[in-house]
Amino acid sequence: MSDRGRDRTLIRNFQREIERQCRFAMLSLQDIEQSREEGDGLFFWYSVESLLVAVGRITRILWPEEESRFPEMRRELRDTLGLSDESPFLPLGIVEKFENFDRVLEDWYATSESRRFFDLYTEPLDVLADTTTSDRFRGYDTEKDSILFNGVSYPTAPVSRIVEDLAARAARELAKPRFDTE
């Protein structure tokens, strides 16, 4: 197989995974809305975490934090999807805090003065006005539709638009012929 054929295989597989993860993110956003309407807190937080996993995977594929074995292909992948070198998603910090909750919790325990622990809350922020942001863990601002972690806000509306657009771009790329026809 030529180098070019191998390049396309990897890029197409990345495009396929991007399209799939975008679909997972869209399903998660729908589930977040449904669980809010039904008042199902467990399903709500399951859906939030599912959204963050999908967004994290998309981000890591397109903008790897560590040195990629094929950085030129990651650039080409972004080019095929019409993306710049800058991620339209927020930095992975909030995703990593959810993923590494054990470490965050240990750090909080070692440094918190009050050890007032608020987690998995979906109330308006004024309810927690007297608490420091370091004592607020996973939260959801219902007025702004934003995922929160230690005072950092991650609005879901822009994510919805980005993943819908990105899924469509990836699907268009995947619909193109796999091999040169000339």
Phi, psi and omega in degrees: 000136180289162177301321181296318178297320178294319178303312181294324179298312180296315181297316179297321178293322175296317178300318179298316180291322176299313180299317180296313181294327175295319177296318176300317179297318179296319176297319179297319178297320176297318180293325176300313180296314181298314182293328175295316180297324183271352180070030181264093185296321180295314178295324178301307184290329173300316181291321177299313180295322177297319177300313182294325176297313181297314180297320178298317179295316178302311182298316182292328177290314185280323182229073184298138179284319180270164179299123177279149176293333183227068184300327179295328178287328176294321176296315179297320177301311178300320179298317181297334181261005178069035182250149177274184178284348180263131180288134174282349177275158175294160177306157184292358184309313183290324177298314182293328176294319176295317182291326183250042185302326180300317179291319179298318180295319177296317178299316178300314181300321181285336187242342184290133178280320185264337184053038172273118189251115177239122185217148178055047179259148180228033181263161172301151186296334182296339177295331183254021187302329183272005180254149176284154181296333179290342177267358178256120182260241183283121182217172178219122177275106185290335181283330182248004184047058182231136172281140183236149170206118182049042176085353177273130184257138180232090183295138183273337182300312178297325179298318180301312180296318183295312184291326176297313179296315182294321177298318179294319178297315180296318179298320177297319179295319181291337180281346179290155178304143183286329183236155175300138180267357180263000000 
